[in-house]
Amino acid sequence: MKTRPPVPRQADRLYDDGTLPDEVRAARHRVRAIADEVVAPVAHRLATQDERVDGFPRDVFDALAARGLFRLPFSADVGGDGLAHRATVTAVAVEELAYHSNSMAAIFDVHCILAGNALAQGTADQRERWLRPIVSGDVVGAFATSEPGASSDLSPAAIGTVAVEDGERWVLSGHKRWITNAVAAGVVVVLARTGDRLTTFLVPRDLPGVRIGTPDRKIGNRAQVTADVVLDGVRLGPEHVLGEVGGGLRVALQTLTYGRIGIAAAGVGMAQAAFDQMVAHLRAREAFGRPLGSLQHWQFLVADRATDLETARSLYLKAARRLDGGAAFPEPEAAMAKLRGTELAVSMARDAVQALGALGFVQERGDGVIGPVEAIYRDAKIGEIYEGANEVQRWVVARAVLGRDVTG
């Protein structure tokens, strides 16, 4: 296997982040250095692994933890870096990870943005018991809302996982699906129905009645290992209730809104990686006696895509800064950001495969050369589906424009 040398990062020339706070720009440089060191050398392995054989990439996770990456999104009282613009820094970190591996960006997203952010809303004891080891990386976090019959629809009627009171305890039963990090998690944040409302529970994976299913095999994001979580009469105490009983929907929606900003940033990271490969190829590859980039078709395409990248990056940064400014639900920007970031990743990956021709289509050439964009092509599609399908994001934007009285 022959690794390809890195190509120039076009964003460093074209994108000016001078309007961002100093700590955000410093975090981008820090995370990029970590990702270049830890993730880039194993990106091909991560992109081509078998989920059931190779499993959760604990070596990469531990290396990121050792370099303090999981401290970025959190306050100092739980071991975090205590930054002022934590959501923006976190989103930038996701973009930098996704540049090399969308799987590692997704693992970071679920561990920090979903599980970690939900736990940050807990009591002091819950934060100390569960959030602190997530920040250090000693415990892997997972977040379980999706079910075989419920994903984008998180209404109480759609949720089949149920918690029933038994004296001072709760008995939790149900079936969660597509749960990232489940195979390695020490704690799973679970959304369950309690009566006619929803409640969020903290479920340690080692409790009796918790069973993790066989990992799913997916076309992309193969190091983002997902599996079912089956809950069979799991007994929980009041200390396992996160937030108020009946307040789980708000916790879930606030957390997923933050998560959508992360997915938007991941889309931008993948799109930027594909764009950089495409530009390098168009400059170097000759056809008919001249560089491919001399053809007007490719010139217009890279112009459009450069503009799209600027738009998509600005959208996720604006949504993240609104979150940092105190908006619990920074809409419609979060929905717009996810729409544009994820759709751009898909279209940019397709364009890069086309521009690189056969080299864009191969995973590994016969002489050992690694195809530079096929993994992006496979990984990008999931962004349009998870953490709120893009059809739902369009409805969120339409609701903001037309009003709930019209859209429902």
N, C-alpha and C positions, 0 to 999 in steps of 0.2 A: 504494500500500500504506500503510495507516494502522496504526502500532504502537499497541498498547493500553497504557495506563498501568499500572504495577505495582500489584498488590493487596497488602493487608497480609499480613505473614507471621505466620500463626497460631502457629507454633512459638515465636516470641519471647514470646508471652503464656502459652502452655500448657506449654512444655517447659522445665524447670529443669536446666541443665547445670552447676550449682554444685558437683556432686560430682566433676567432671572436673578433671584437672590444669590449672593456669593456662596452660601452653603449648598445650594442646589447644583451650581456649576462645579463646585469642589467634589460633591458626591458623584457627579457623572464621571469625572476623571478617576476618582477612586474605584468606582464599580467597574469602569472599563478596564482598568489595570488588573483587577481581580478576575474579571471574565476572560481577559486575554491570557492570563496565567493559568487559570484553573479549568475553564470551560472549553476554550478553543482547542486545546490539544486532544480532547476526548469527544469533540462534537460529533464526529463521524460514528464513533462507537455508540453514543447516545441515540443518534438518529436511526441506526440500523439494528439495534438490539431487539431481542425477543423478550417481551414483558414477562412471560411465564418462566423463562430460563434465567435471564439476567437480573430481573427484579428491580427493586428500587435502587437508584444509584447512590448508595450510602457514602461511597468514597468521595464523590463530588459534593454531596450535601455537607459532609463533615469538613471538607476543605473550605467551603464557603463560610461555614460557621466559625471555623478557626480564624478566619480573616475578618470576623466581625460583621459580616454582611447582614445578618438578621437583626442586628441592633439598630439599623437605620430607621425603621418605622416607629420606634417605641420611645417612651419617656424614660428618664433616668432612674425613676424609682423602681423599675423592674429590670434594670440593667441595660436599657437602651441608650442611644446616643443623645437623647433629649433635644433633638433639633426643633427649630421653630416651624419649619415647612415640611413636616413629615410625609404628608401625602404626595407632595410634589417630588420629594427626594425618592420616595418609594417607587413612584411611576417611572422616573428616570432610570432607576435601577432595573426595573423590569425591561425597559427598552434595551439597555445595554446587555442584559443576559440573553434576551431573545435574538439579538444580533448573531449570536453563535449557536444558541439552542433554545427553541421555544419550549422544549420539555423542561429545562431548568428554570425558565421564566415562569412556567405554570406551577412548578413545585414551589418556587418562592412565593408566587401569588397566593396559593392556597395556604401555605404555612404561615405567612405573615399577614397578608391582606384579609383573607377570609377567617381562618381559625384565630390568628393573632388579634386582629381587629375586633372580632366578636368577644374574645376573652378580655380585651382591654375595657370592655363595658361592664365587667363583672365586679364583684366585691373585692375588698383589699385582700382577703384570704384567697379567693380564687385567682387573683392576679399573681399573688406570691406563689401559690401552689402549682399553677399551670402555665401562666404567661411567662414567668421568669425563665423556666427551662426551654420554652419555645424560643425566646430571645437568644439564649445561649446556644441553641441547637442541640441540647441534650435530649429533648423530646421533639418528635415530629408531630405537627398538627394536621388534622383533617377537618373538613366541613361538609356535613351531610344534609342536604335539602332534597335533592332529586330522588325520585322513586321510579319503579317500573311504570307507574301511571301518572306521575306528576313531575314536571320539570320547570317549564316557564310558569305554569299555573301553580302558585303556592297558596291558593285559597284553602281554608280549613276543610271544605268538602272534598278537595282533591288529595289531601294528605292522608295516607293510609296508616302511617306509623302513629301509634296511640300510646299515651301514658295515662295510667289509671291510678288514682290515689289508693293507698293501702295503709291506713293509719297515718303516720308521719312520713311514710315513704311513698315512692312512685314505682310502678311496675311498667316497664317500657317494652313494647313489642312492635315489630315492623320490619321493613325491608327497604334499604336505601341502595341506590344504583349509581354507577359512574363516579365513585368516590375516590378522588385523587389522594394519594399518600396513605390510603387505608391500610395497605399491607405493611407499612412501617410505623404507623401512627401510634403514639402513646395515649393520645386523647382525641376523641371525635366530637365535634360540636354538632348536635343532632336537633333538627326541627321536628316536633311531634305535635299531634293534636291532643289537647286537654279539654274535654267537653266540646264546646262550640268555638273554641279559640285555639291559638297555637302558642306553644312554649318552647324555649330553647333549653336543651340539657347538655351538660358536660358528661361524656361517657368515656371513662377509662377503658382502653381496649382489653385489658386483662380481666375485666369483670366476668363472672359466670353469665352465660347467655349471649355473649358477643362473639359472632363468628364472621370471619372475613372470607369472601368467596375467592374463586380462581381469578387471577388477573385477566382483563380483557386484552385481546389482540386487536390493534388498531392500525389503520394505514399510516398514521403519523403520530407525532408526539409519543414515541415509543418508550422513552424514559420517564414520561409522566404516567406512572403505573396507576391504573384505575381498577377498582373491584367493587363488588357488592359488599354491603355491611348488613348482616342479618342480626336482628335483635329479638331474642326469645326470652321474654319474661325477665329482663334485666332490672334488678332492684337498685334504686337510687335514693339517696337521702336528699334532704332539702338543700344541702351544700352543693348538689349537682345541678340545681336550677340556675340558669344564667339569666339575670334580670328578673323581671316580674313574671309571675304565672299569668299566662294569657298575653304577654307582651312579645312573644317570639317573632311575630310577623314583622314588627318594626325592626327588631335586631337583624333579621334575615335581609330585609329590603335595604337597610342602611349599609350592611356589609356588602351585599351584592352590587350596590351602586358604586361603592369604592372599588370592588372587584372589576367592574366594567371599565373603569379608568385604567386599571392595570392591564386588562385584555387589549384595550385600545393602544396602550404603550407597546405591548408585545407585538401587535400588528405593525406598528411603525418600525420596531426593531427588525422584524423579518423583511419588511418592505425595503428598508435601507440597505440591508445586506444584499438582497437580490439586485437592487438598483446599482450598488457599487460593483458587483460582479458584471452586470450588464454593461456599464459604462467602460470598465476596464477592457472588456472583450471588444466593444465597438471601436475603441481606440486602437487596439492591437491587431485585430483580425482583418486581413485584407481579402477582398473578393473583387474580381474584375479589375485588378490592378490598383485598387485604392482601398483605404480603410472603410469598413462597414459604416462607421459613423459619418462618413461623408455623404451618405444617402439621406435625402430629405425625410424619408419616412422615419428613420431612426432618430433624426434630429428633432422632429416634431414630437415623437413619442417621449424622448428623455426630457424635453421641455415640459410636457404635460405632467410627467411623473415627478419631476423635481418640484413642480408647483403643488401637486397632490401631497407630497411628503411634507412640505412646509405647512400646508393646511391641516393635515392630520396630526402633526406634532403639536401645532399651536392649540388645536382643540383639546387634546388630552391634558396639556399643561394648564390650560385655562380651567378645565373641570377640576383638576387636582388643586389648583390654587384657590378655587372657590371652596373646596372641601377644607383646606387649611384655614380659610377665612371664617369657618363656622357654619357653612351650609351643609346640613346633614344629608340632603338630597340635592346635589348640584345638577339639576335638570333644567333645560334639556341638554346641557353641554355634555354630560356623561353619556347619554344615549347617542348624541351626535358623534362624539369621539369614538365610541365603540363601532358605530356604523362605518365611519370613514376609515379608521385605522385597520379594521379587519378586512373590509372589502378591498382596500388598497393592497394589503398583503397578498391576497389571492390574485388580484389582477397583475400586480408587479411580478409575482413568482411566475405566472403564466407568460408574461412578456419576456422575462429573463430566460426561461426555457426556450422560447422561440428564437431569441437573439443568439443564444449560444448553440443552437442547433442540436446535433447529436450529443455534444458534450453536456448540454443542458438536460438531456433525457436520461443519462446514465447515472447509476449510483457509484459504480467503479468500473473504469475502463479495463480492458484486458491487460494492459501494461501496468496496472496498479494505480493509475491516476484517478483521484476522487472527483466525481462530478460535483461542481460547486453549488448547484441550486436545486437539485431534485428533492432534497430533504425539505427545503423551504416550501416547495410546491405541495408536498404531502402534509406538512405541519400547518400550513396557513389556514386550511379550510375550517378546522375546528373552531377558530376564532369567531366565525360567523354564526356558530351554533351555541356554544356554551356560555354560561353566565348571562342568560337572557338572549334568546335567538334574535337575529337582526330584524325579523318581522315585528317582534315585540318592541324593539328600539324605535322602529318607525312609528309604531302606535304611540309611544311615549312622546315623541317629537310632535306628532300630529295633535295629541291631546293638549300639549303646551300651546300650539298655534290656534286650534279651533275651540278649545275649552272642553271640560268634562261633560258639559250639558249636551254637546254635539257628539263627541266620540264615545261617551259612556265610561 
